[in-house]
């Protein structure tokens, strides 16, 4: 697990649409983007807490990693 590295590239909505149109096999009826809020503080806490310490950014990283894990864990898990 410590040596696992999965580089991810997340294209913007316009880039995805351009590639689909250019390829030509599909027609886009609806294209939705889901935003992951990685901020560990609520909006009210942000106004009261101006702490920009390392632990704040570490928590943001943990939130992003957990979101990616939630989406990819079942794809990558190996069934024995």
C-alpha positions, 0 to 999 in steps of 0.5 A: 500500500505504501508503494501504490501510486495512481496518478489521476488526471481530472479533465474539465467539463469542456475538455470531456465534451470536446473529446466526445464530440471529436470522437463522434460515436456519442451525442451529449444529452446531459453532462453533469459535474460533481464537485467534491468539497474537500474543505474540512471546515464549514463556512461559519467555522472559516469566518471564525478560524483563520488557522492556516496551519499544516494540520488544516491542509493535511485534513484537506488532503485526507478528505480528497484521498478518501473521496478518491478511495470511495470511488476507486476502491471497488474497482481496484480491490482484488477478490480472493 
